[in-house]
Amino acid sequence: MRLNPILEWTYDEVWDFILSRRISYPILYDNGYTSIGDKLSTTKNPFLLTSDAYSLINASFERAGRQKIVSKAKQE
Protein backbone atom coordinates (compact mmCIF):
# COMPACT_ATOMS: atom_id res chain seq x y z
CA MET A 1 0.00 0.00 0.00
CA ARG A 2 1.29 3.45 -0.92
CA LEU A 3 0.53 6.50 1.17
CA ASN A 4 0.63 9.98 -0.24
CA PRO A 5 0.01 12.62 2.45
CA ILE A 6 -0.45 15.42 -0.08
CA LEU A 7 -3.83 13.94 -1.01
CA GLU A 8 -5.17 15.27 2.28
CA TRP A 9 -3.66 18.76 1.92
CA THR A 10 -5.79 21.83 1.30
CA TYR A 11 -5.25 24.18 -1.63
CA ASP A 12 -3.54 26.68 0.72
CA GLU A 13 -1.28 24.02 2.23
CA VAL A 14 -0.08 22.96 -1.21
CA TRP A 15 0.76 26.55 -2.17
CA ASP A 16 2.42 27.22 1.20
CA PHE A 17 4.65 24.19 0.64
CA ILE A 18 5.50 25.17 -2.96
CA LEU A 19 6.30 28.77 -2.07
CA SER A 20 8.20 28.08 1.16
CA ARG A 21 10.51 25.63 -0.59
CA ARG A 22 10.80 27.69 -3.77
CA ILE A 23 9.63 24.81 -5.93
CA SER A 24 9.23 25.77 -9.58
CA TYR A 25 5.76 25.64 -11.12
CA PRO A 26 4.24 26.70 -14.48
CA ILE A 27 4.20 30.48 -15.05
CA LEU A 28 0.51 30.30 -15.97
CA TYR A 29 -0.30 30.20 -12.26
CA ASP A 30 1.35 33.63 -11.87
CA ASN A 31 -0.73 34.94 -14.76
CA GLY A 32 -4.07 34.23 -13.11
CA TYR A 33 -4.85 30.66 -14.12
CA THR A 34 -5.72 28.26 -11.29
CA SER A 35 -6.96 25.35 -13.36
CA ILE A 36 -5.33 24.58 -16.68
CA GLY A 37 -7.24 22.79 -19.43
CA ASP A 38 -7.23 23.17 -23.19
CA LYS A 39 -7.01 26.53 -24.99
CA LEU A 40 -10.73 26.77 -25.61
CA SER A 41 -11.92 26.07 -22.06
CA THR A 42 -9.34 27.86 -19.89
CA THR A 43 -9.70 31.48 -18.75
CA LYS A 44 -8.19 33.50 -15.92
CA ASN A 45 -9.84 32.90 -12.57
CA PRO A 46 -12.07 35.87 -11.64
CA PHE A 47 -11.85 35.08 -7.90
CA LEU A 48 -8.15 35.83 -7.42
CA LEU A 49 -7.19 38.65 -5.06
CA THR A 50 -4.15 39.36 -7.23
CA SER A 51 -3.01 37.87 -10.52
CA ASP A 52 -1.31 34.82 -8.97
CA ALA A 53 -3.00 31.49 -8.23
CA TYR A 54 -1.94 31.33 -4.59
CA SER A 55 -4.08 34.39 -3.73
CA LEU A 56 -7.39 32.64 -4.31
CA ILE A 57 -9.99 33.91 -1.83
CA ASN A 58 -11.70 30.52 -1.49
CA ALA A 59 -10.25 27.17 -2.56
CA SER A 60 -13.66 26.00 -3.78
CA PHE A 61 -13.25 28.50 -6.66
CA GLU A 62 -10.10 26.78 -7.97
CA ARG A 63 -11.79 25.70 -11.22
CA ALA A 64 -13.73 28.94 -11.76
CA GLY A 65 -11.55 29.69 -14.79
CA ARG A 66 -12.75 26.61 -16.67
CA GLN A 67 -15.53 26.99 -19.22
CA LYS A 68 -17.78 24.22 -20.47
CA ILE A 69 -17.53 23.82 -24.23
CA VAL A 70 -20.68 23.04 -26.14
CA SER A 71 -19.92 21.03 -29.25
CA LYS A 72 -21.10 22.27 -32.63
CA ALA A 73 -23.22 19.13 -33.02
CA LYS A 74 -25.23 20.04 -29.90
CA GLN A 75 -25.67 23.66 -31.03
CA GLU A 76 -27.28 22.68 -34.34
Distance bins in CASP14 RR format, pairs under 12 A and 6 or more apart:
PFRMAT RR
TARGET T0000
AUTHOR 0000-0000-0000
RMODE 2
METHOD distances of the structure
MODEL  1
5 13 0 0 0 0 0 1 0 0 0 0 0
5 14 0 0 0 0 0 1 0 0 0 0 0
5 17 0 0 0 0 0 1 0 0 0 0 0
6 13 0 0 0 0 1 0 0 0 0 0 0
6 14 1 0 0 1 0 0 0 0 0 0 0
6 17 0 0 0 0 1 0 0 0 0 0 0
6 18 0 0 0 0 0 1 0 0 0 0 0
7 13 0 0 0 0 0 1 0 0 0 0 0
7 14 0 0 0 0 0 1 0 0 0 0 0
8 14 0 0 0 0 0 1 0 0 0 0 0
9 15 0 0 0 0 1 0 0 0 0 0 0
9 16 0 0 0 0 1 0 0 0 0 0 0
9 17 1 0 0 1 0 0 0 0 0 0 0
9 18 0 0 0 0 0 1 0 0 0 0 0
9 59 0 0 0 0 0 1 0 0 0 0 0
10 16 0 0 0 0 1 0 0 0 0 0 0
10 17 0 0 0 0 0 1 0 0 0 0 0
10 56 0 0 0 0 0 1 0 0 0 0 0
10 58 0 0 0 0 0 1 0 0 0 0 0
10 59 1 0 0 1 0 0 0 0 0 0 0
10 60 0 0 0 0 0 1 0 0 0 0 0
10 62 0 0 0 0 0 1 0 0 0 0 0
11 17 0 0 0 0 0 1 0 0 0 0 0
11 18 0 0 0 0 0 1 0 0 0 0 0
11 29 0 0 0 0 0 1 0 0 0 0 0
11 34 0 0 0 0 1 0 0 0 0 0 0
11 35 0 0 0 0 0 1 0 0 0 0 0
11 45 0 0 0 0 0 1 0 0 0 0 0
11 47 0 0 0 0 0 1 0 0 0 0 0
11 53 0 0 0 0 1 0 0 0 0 0 0
11 54 0 0 0 0 1 0 0 0 0 0 0
11 55 0 0 0 0 0 1 0 0 0 0 0
11 56 1 0 0 1 0 0 0 0 0 0 0
11 57 0 0 0 0 0 1 0 0 0 0 0
11 58 0 0 0 0 1 0 0 0 0 0 0
11 59 1 1 0 0 0 0 0 0 0 0 0
11 60 0 0 0 0 1 0 0 0 0 0 0
11 61 0 0 0 0 1 0 0 0 0 0 0
11 62 1 0 1 0 0 0 0 0 0 0 0
11 63 0 0 0 0 0 1 0 0 0 0 0
12 18 0 0 0 0 0 1 0 0 0 0 0
12 19 0 0 0 0 0 1 0 0 0 0 0
12 20 0 0 0 0 0 1 0 0 0 0 0
12 53 0 0 0 0 0 1 0 0 0 0 0
12 54 0 0 0 0 1 0 0 0 0 0 0
12 55 0 0 0 0 0 1 0 0 0 0 0
12 56 0 0 0 0 1 0 0 0 0 0 0
12 57 0 0 0 0 0 1 0 0 0 0 0
12 58 0 0 0 0 0 1 0 0 0 0 0
12 59 1 0 0 1 0 0 0 0 0 0 0
12 60 0 0 0 0 0 1 0 0 0 0 0
12 62 0 0 0 0 0 1 0 0 0 0 0
13 19 0 0 0 0 0 1 0 0 0 0 0
13 20 0 0 0 0 0 1 0 0 0 0 0
13 54 0 0 0 0 0 1 0 0 0 0 0
13 59 0 0 0 0 1 0 0 0 0 0 0
14 20 0 0 0 0 0 1 0 0 0 0 0
14 21 0 0 0 0 0 1 0 0 0 0 0
14 23 0 0 0 0 0 1 0 0 0 0 0
14 25 0 0 0 0 0 1 0 0 0 0 0
14 29 0 0 0 0 0 1 0 0 0 0 0
14 34 0 0 0 0 0 1 0 0 0 0 0
14 53 0 0 0 0 0 1 0 0 0 0 0
14 54 0 0 0 0 1 0 0 0 0 0 0
14 56 0 0 0 0 0 1 0 0 0 0 0
14 59 0 0 0 0 1 0 0 0 0 0 0
14 62 0 0 0 0 0 1 0 0 0 0 0
15 21 0 0 0 0 0 1 0 0 0 0 0
15 23 0 0 0 0 0 1 0 0 0 0 0
15 25 0 0 0 0 1 0 0 0 0 0 0
15 29 0 0 0 0 1 0 0 0 0 0 0
15 30 0 0 0 0 0 1 0 0 0 0 0
15 34 0 0 0 0 0 1 0 0 0 0 0
15 52 0 0 0 0 1 0 0 0 0 0 0
15 53 1 0 0 1 0 0 0 0 0 0 0
15 54 1 1 0 0 0 0 0 0 0 0 0
15 55 0 0 0 0 1 0 0 0 0 0 0
15 56 0 0 0 0 1 0 0 0 0 0 0
15 59 0 0 0 0 1 0 0 0 0 0 0
15 62 0 0 0 0 0 1 0 0 0 0 0
16 23 0 0 0 0 0 1 0 0 0 0 0
16 54 0 0 0 0 1 0 0 0 0 0 0
17 23 1 0 0 1 0 0 0 0 0 0 0
17 25 0 0 0 0 0 1 0 0 0 0 0
17 54 0 0 0 0 0 1 0 0 0 0 0
18 24 0 0 0 0 1 0 0 0 0 0 0
18 25 1 0 1 0 0 0 0 0 0 0 0
18 26 0 0 0 0 0 1 0 0 0 0 0
18 29 0 0 0 0 1 0 0 0 0 0 0
18 30 0 0 0 0 0 1 0 0 0 0 0
18 52 0 0 0 0 0 1 0 0 0 0 0
18 53 0 0 0 0 1 0 0 0 0 0 0
18 54 1 0 0 1 0 0 0 0 0 0 0
19 25 0 0 0 0 1 0 0 0 0 0 0
19 29 0 0 0 0 0 1 0 0 0 0 0
19 30 0 0 0 0 0 1 0 0 0 0 0
19 52 0 0 0 0 1 0 0 0 0 0 0
19 53 0 0 0 0 0 1 0 0 0 0 0
19 54 1 0 0 1 0 0 0 0 0 0 0
19 55 0 0 0 0 0 1 0 0 0 0 0
20 54 0 0 0 0 0 1 0 0 0 0 0
23 29 0 0 0 0 0 1 0 0 0 0 0
23 54 0 0 0 0 0 1 0 0 0 0 0
24 30 0 0 0 0 0 1 0 0 0 0 0
25 31 0 0 0 0 0 1 0 0 0 0 0
25 33 0 0 0 0 0 1 0 0 0 0 0
25 34 0 0 0 0 0 1 0 0 0 0 0
25 36 0 0 0 0 0 1 0 0 0 0 0
25 52 0 0 0 0 0 1 0 0 0 0 0
25 53 0 0 0 0 1 0 0 0 0 0 0
25 54 0 0 0 0 1 0 0 0 0 0 0
26 32 0 0 0 0 0 1 0 0 0 0 0
26 33 0 0 0 0 1 0 0 0 0 0 0
26 34 0 0 0 0 0 1 0 0 0 0 0
26 35 0 0 0 0 0 1 0 0 0 0 0
26 36 1 0 0 1 0 0 0 0 0 0 0
26 37 0 0 0 0 0 1 0 0 0 0 0
26 52 0 0 0 0 0 1 0 0 0 0 0
26 53 0 0 0 0 1 0 0 0 0 0 0
27 33 0 0 0 0 1 0 0 0 0 0 0
27 36 0 0 0 0 0 1 0 0 0 0 0
27 51 0 0 0 0 0 1 0 0 0 0 0
27 52 0 0 0 0 0 1 0 0 0 0 0
27 53 0 0 0 0 0 1 0 0 0 0 0
28 34 0 0 0 0 1 0 0 0 0 0 0
28 35 0 0 0 0 1 0 0 0 0 0 0
28 36 1 0 1 0 0 0 0 0 0 0 0
28 37 0 0 0 0 1 0 0 0 0 0 0
28 39 0 0 0 0 0 1 0 0 0 0 0
28 42 0 0 0 0 1 0 0 0 0 0 0
28 43 0 0 0 0 0 1 0 0 0 0 0
28 44 0 0 0 0 1 0 0 0 0 0 0
28 45 0 0 0 0 0 1 0 0 0 0 0
28 51 0 0 0 0 0 1 0 0 0 0 0
28 52 0 0 0 0 0 1 0 0 0 0 0
28 53 0 0 0 0 1 0 0 0 0 0 0
28 65 0 0 0 0 0 1 0 0 0 0 0
29 35 0 0 0 0 1 0 0 0 0 0 0
29 36 0 0 0 0 1 0 0 0 0 0 0
29 44 0 0 0 0 0 1 0 0 0 0 0
29 45 0 0 0 0 1 0 0 0 0 0 0
29 48 0 0 0 0 0 1 0 0 0 0 0
29 50 0 0 0 0 0 1 0 0 0 0 0
29 51 0 0 0 0 1 0 0 0 0 0 0
29 52 1 0 0 1 0 0 0 0 0 0 0
29 53 1 1 0 0 0 0 0 0 0 0 0
29 54 1 0 0 1 0 0 0 0 0 0 0
29 55 0 0 0 0 0 1 0 0 0 0 0
29 56 0 0 0 0 0 1 0 0 0 0 0
29 62 0 0 0 0 0 1 0 0 0 0 0
30 44 0 0 0 0 0 1 0 0 0 0 0
30 48 0 0 0 0 0 1 0 0 0 0 0
30 50 0 0 0 0 1 0 0 0 0 0 0
30 51 1 0 0 1 0 0 0 0 0 0 0
30 52 1 0 1 0 0 0 0 0 0 0 0
30 53 1 0 0 1 0 0 0 0 0 0 0
30 54 0 0 0 0 1 0 0 0 0 0 0
30 55 0 0 0 0 0 1 0 0 0 0 0
31 42 0 0 0 0 0 1 0 0 0 0 0
31 43 0 0 0 0 0 1 0 0 0 0 0
31 44 1 0 0 1 0 0 0 0 0 0 0
31 45 0 0 0 0 0 1 0 0 0 0 0
31 48 0 0 0 0 0 1 0 0 0 0 0
31 50 0 0 0 0 0 1 0 0 0 0 0
31 51 1 0 0 1 0 0 0 0 0 0 0
31 52 0 0 0 0 1 0 0 0 0 0 0
31 53 0 0 0 0 1 0 0 0 0 0 0
32 42 0 0 0 0 0 1 0 0 0 0 0
32 43 0 0 0 0 1 0 0 0 0 0 0
32 44 1 0 1 0 0 0 0 0 0 0 0
32 45 1 0 1 0 0 0 0 0 0 0 0
32 46 0 0 0 0 1 0 0 0 0 0 0
32 47 0 0 0 0 0 1 0 0 0 0 0
32 48 1 0 1 0 0 0 0 0 0 0 0
32 49 0 0 0 0 0 1 0 0 0 0 0
32 50 0 0 0 0 1 0 0 0 0 0 0
32 51 1 0 1 0 0 0 0 0 0 0 0
32 52 1 0 0 1 0 0 0 0 0 0 0
32 53 1 0 1 0 0 0 0 0 0 0 0
32 54 0 0 0 0 0 1 0 0 0 0 0
32 55 0 0 0 0 1 0 0 0 0 0 0
32 56 0 0 0 0 1 0 0 0 0 0 0
32 62 0 0 0 0 0 1 0 0 0 0 0
32 64 0 0 0 0 0 1 0 0 0 0 0
32 65 0 0 0 0 1 0 0 0 0 0 0
33 39 0 0 0 0 0 1 0 0 0 0 0
33 41 0 0 0 0 0 1 0 0 0 0 0
33 42 1 0 0 1 0 0 0 0 0 0 0
33 43 1 0 0 1 0 0 0 0 0 0 0
33 44 1 0 1 0 0 0 0 0 0 0 0
33 45 1 0 0 1 0 0 0 0 0 0 0
33 46 0 0 0 0 0 1 0 0 0 0 0
33 48 0 0 0 0 1 0 0 0 0 0 0
33 51 0 0 0 0 1 0 0 0 0 0 0
33 52 0 0 0 0 1 0 0 0 0 0 0
33 53 1 0 0 1 0 0 0 0 0 0 0
33 56 0 0 0 0 0 1 0 0 0 0 0
33 62 0 0 0 0 0 1 0 0 0 0 0
33 63 0 0 0 0 0 1 0 0 0 0 0
33 64 0 0 0 0 0 1 0 0 0 0 0
33 65 1 0 0 1 0 0 0 0 0 0 0
33 66 0 0 0 0 1 0 0 0 0 0 0
34 42 0 0 0 0 1 0 0 0 0 0 0
34 43 0 0 0 0 0 1 0 0 0 0 0
34 44 0 0 0 0 1 0 0 0 0 0 0
34 45 1 0 1 0 0 0 0 0 0 0 0
34 46 0 0 0 0 0 1 0 0 0 0 0
34 47 0 0 0 0 1 0 0 0 0 0 0
34 48 1 0 0 1 0 0 0 0 0 0 0
34 49 0 0 0 0 0 1 0 0 0 0 0
34 51 0 0 0 0 0 1 0 0 0 0 0
34 52 0 0 0 0 1 0 0 0 0 0 0
34 53 1 0 1 0 0 0 0 0 0 0 0
34 54 0 0 0 0 1 0 0 0 0 0 0
34 55 0 0 0 0 1 0 0 0 0 0 0
34 56 1 0 0 1 0 0 0 0 0 0 0
34 57 0 0 0 0 0 1 0 0 0 0 0
34 58 0 0 0 0 0 1 0 0 0 0 0
34 59 0 0 0 0 1 0 0 0 0 0 0
34 60 0 0 0 0 0 1 0 0 0 0 0
34 61 1 0 0 1 0 0 0 0 0 0 0
34 62 1 0 1 0 0 0 0 0 0 0 0
34 63 1 0 0 1 0 0 0 0 0 0 0
34 64 1 0 0 1 0 0 0 0 0 0 0
34 65 1 0 0 1 0 0 0 0 0 0 0
34 66 0 0 0 0 1 0 0 0 0 0 0
35 41 0 0 0 0 1 0 0 0 0 0 0
35 42 1 0 0 1 0 0 0 0 0 0 0
35 43 0 0 0 0 1 0 0 0 0 0 0
35 44 0 0 0 0 0 1 0 0 0 0 0
35 45 1 0 0 1 0 0 0 0 0 0 0
35 47 0 0 0 0 0 1 0 0 0 0 0
35 48 0 0 0 0 0 1 0 0 0 0 0
35 53 0 0 0 0 1 0 0 0 0 0 0
35 56 0 0 0 0 0 1 0 0 0 0 0
35 59 0 0 0 0 0 1 0 0 0 0 0
35 61 0 0 0 0 1 0 0 0 0 0 0
35 62 1 0 1 0 0 0 0 0 0 0 0
35 63 1 0 1 0 0 0 0 0 0 0 0
35 64 1 0 0 1 0 0 0 0 0 0 0
35 65 1 0 1 0 0 0 0 0 0 0 0
35 66 1 0 1 0 0 0 0 0 0 0 0
35 67 0 0 0 0 0 1 0 0 0 0 0
36 42 1 0 1 0 0 0 0 0 0 0 0
36 43 0 0 0 0 0 1 0 0 0 0 0
36 44 0 0 0 0 0 1 0 0 0 0 0
36 45 0 0 0 0 0 1 0 0 0 0 0
36 53 0 0 0 0 1 0 0 0 0 0 0
36 62 0 0 0 0 0 1 0 0 0 0 0
36 63 0 0 0 0 0 1 0 0 0 0 0
36 65 0 0 0 0 1 0 0 0 0 0 0
36 66 0 0 0 0 1 0 0 0 0 0 0
37 43 0 0 0 0 0 1 0 0 0 0 0
37 63 0 0 0 0 1 0 0 0 0 0 0
37 65 0 0 0 0 1 0 0 0 0 0 0
37 66 1 0 0 1 0 0 0 0 0 0 0
37 67 0 0 0 0 1 0 0 0 0 0 0
37 68 0 0 0 0 0 1 0 0 0 0 0
37 69 0 0 0 0 0 1 0 0 0 0 0
38 66 0 0 0 0 1 0 0 0 0 0 0
38 67 0 0 0 0 0 1 0 0 0 0 0
38 69 0 0 0 0 1 0 0 0 0 0 0
39 67 0 0 0 0 0 1 0 0 0 0 0
39 69 0 0 0 0 0 1 0 0 0 0 0
40 66 0 0 0 0 0 1 0 0 0 0 0
40 67 1 0 0 1 0 0 0 0 0 0 0
40 68 0 0 0 0 0 1 0 0 0 0 0
40 69 1 0 1 0 0 0 0 0 0 0 0
40 70 0 0 0 0 0 1 0 0 0 0 0
40 71 0 0 0 0 0 1 0 0 0 0 0
40 72 0 0 0 0 0 1 0 0 0 0 0
41 63 0 0 0 0 0 1 0 0 0 0 0
41 65 0 0 0 0 1 0 0 0 0 0 0
41 66 1 0 1 0 0 0 0 0 0 0 0
41 67 1 0 1 0 0 0 0 0 0 0 0
41 68 1 0 0 1 0 0 0 0 0 0 0
41 69 1 0 1 0 0 0 0 0 0 0 0
41 70 0 0 0 0 0 1 0 0 0 0 0
41 71 0 0 0 0 0 1 0 0 0 0 0
42 63 0 0 0 0 0 1 0 0 0 0 0
42 64 0 0 0 0 0 1 0 0 0 0 0
42 65 1 0 0 1 0 0 0 0 0 0 0
42 66 1 0 0 1 0 0 0 0 0 0 0
42 67 1 0 0 1 0 0 0 0 0 0 0
42 68 0 0 0 0 0 1 0 0 0 0 0
42 69 0 0 0 0 0 1 0 0 0 0 0
43 63 0 0 0 0 0 1 0 0 0 0 0
43 64 0 0 0 0 1 0 0 0 0 0 0
43 65 1 0 1 0 0 0 0 0 0 0 0
43 66 1 0 0 1 0 0 0 0 0 0 0
43 67 1 0 0 1 0 0 0 0 0 0 0
43 68 0 0 0 0 0 1 0 0 0 0 0
43 69 0 0 0 0 0 1 0 0 0 0 0
44 50 0 0 0 0 0 1 0 0 0 0 0
44 51 1 0 0 1 0 0 0 0 0 0 0
44 52 0 0 0 0 0 1 0 0 0 0 0
44 53 0 0 0 0 1 0 0 0 0 0 0
44 56 0 0 0 0 0 1 0 0 0 0 0
44 64 0 0 0 0 1 0 0 0 0 0 0
44 65 1 0 0 1 0 0 0 0 0 0 0
44 66 0 0 0 0 0 1 0 0 0 0 0
44 67 0 0 0 0 0 1 0 0 0 0 0
45 51 0 0 0 0 1 0 0 0 0 0 0
45 52 0 0 0 0 0 1 0 0 0 0 0
45 53 1 0 0 1 0 0 0 0 0 0 0
45 54 0 0 0 0 0 1 0 0 0 0 0
45 55 0 0 0 0 1 0 0 0 0 0 0
45 56 1 0 0 1 0 0 0 0 0 0 0
45 57 0 0 0 0 1 0 0 0 0 0 0
45 58 0 0 0 0 0 1 0 0 0 0 0
45 59 0 0 0 0 0 1 0 0 0 0 0
45 60 0 0 0 0 0 1 0 0 0 0 0
45 61 1 0 0 1 0 0 0 0 0 0 0
45 62 1 0 0 1 0 0 0 0 0 0 0
45 63 0 0 0 0 1 0 0 0 0 0 0
45 64 1 0 1 0 0 0 0 0 0 0 0
45 65 1 0 1 0 0 0 0 0 0 0 0
45 66 0 0 0 0 1 0 0 0 0 0 0
45 67 0 0 0 0 0 1 0 0 0 0 0
46 56 0 0 0 0 0 1 0 0 0 0 0
46 57 0 0 0 0 0 1 0 0 0 0 0
46 58 0 0 0 0 0 1 0 0 0 0 0
46 61 0 0 0 0 1 0 0 0 0 0 0
46 63 0 0 0 0 0 1 0 0 0 0 0
46 64 1 0 0 1 0 0 0 0 0 0 0
46 65 1 0 0 1 0 0 0 0 0 0 0
46 66 0 0 0 0 0 1 0 0 0 0 0
46 67 0 0 0 0 0 1 0 0 0 0 0
47 53 0 0 0 0 0 1 0 0 0 0 0
47 55 0 0 0 0 1 0 0 0 0 0 0
47 56 1 0 0 1 0 0 0 0 0 0 0
47 57 1 0 1 0 0 0 0 0 0 0 0
47 58 1 0 0 1 0 0 0 0 0 0 0
47 59 0 0 0 0 0 1 0 0 0 0 0
47 60 0 0 0 0 1 0 0 0 0 0 0
47 61 1 0 1 0 0 0 0 0 0 0 0
47 62 0 0 0 0 1 0 0 0 0 0 0
47 63 0 0 0 0 0 1 0 0 0 0 0
47 64 1 0 1 0 0 0 0 0 0 0 0
47 65 0 0 0 0 1 0 0 0 0 0 0
48 54 0 0 0 0 1 0 0 0 0 0 0
48 55 1 0 1 0 0 0 0 0 0 0 0
48 56 1 0 1 0 0 0 0 0 0 0 0
48 57 1 0 0 1 0 0 0 0 0 0 0
48 58 0 0 0 0 0 1 0 0 0 0 0
48 59 0 0 0 0 0 1 0 0 0 0 0
48 61 0 0 0 0 1 0 0 0 0 0 0
48 62 0 0 0 0 0 1 0 0 0 0 0
48 64 0 0 0 0 1 0 0 0 0 0 0
48 65 0 0 0 0 1 0 0 0 0 0 0
49 55 1 0 1 0 0 0 0 0 0 0 0
49 56 1 0 0 1 0 0 0 0 0 0 0
49 57 1 0 1 0 0 0 0 0 0 0 0
49 58 0 0 0 0 0 1 0 0 0 0 0
49 61 0 0 0 0 0 1 0 0 0 0 0
50 56 0 0 0 0 1 0 0 0 0 0 0
50 57 0 0 0 0 0 1 0 0 0 0 0
53 59 0 0 0 0 0 1 0 0 0 0 0
53 61 0 0 0 0 0 1 0 0 0 0 0
53 62 0 0 0 0 1 0 0 0 0 0 0
53 63 0 0 0 0 0 1 0 0 0 0 0
53 64 0 0 0 0 0 1 0 0 0 0 0
53 65 0 0 0 0 0 1 0 0 0 0 0
54 62 0 0 0 0 0 1 0 0 0 0 0
55 61 0 0 0 0 0 1 0 0 0 0 0
56 62 1 0 0 1 0 0 0 0 0 0 0
56 63 0 0 0 0 0 1 0 0 0 0 0
56 64 0 0 0 0 1 0 0 0 0 0 0
56 65 0 0 0 0 0 1 0 0 0 0 0
57 64 0 0 0 0 0 1 0 0 0 0 0
58 64 0 0 0 0 1 0 0 0 0 0 0
68 74 0 0 0 0 0 1 0 0 0 0 0
69 75 0 0 0 0 0 1 0 0 0 0 0
70 76 0 0 0 0 0 1 0 0 0 0 0
END
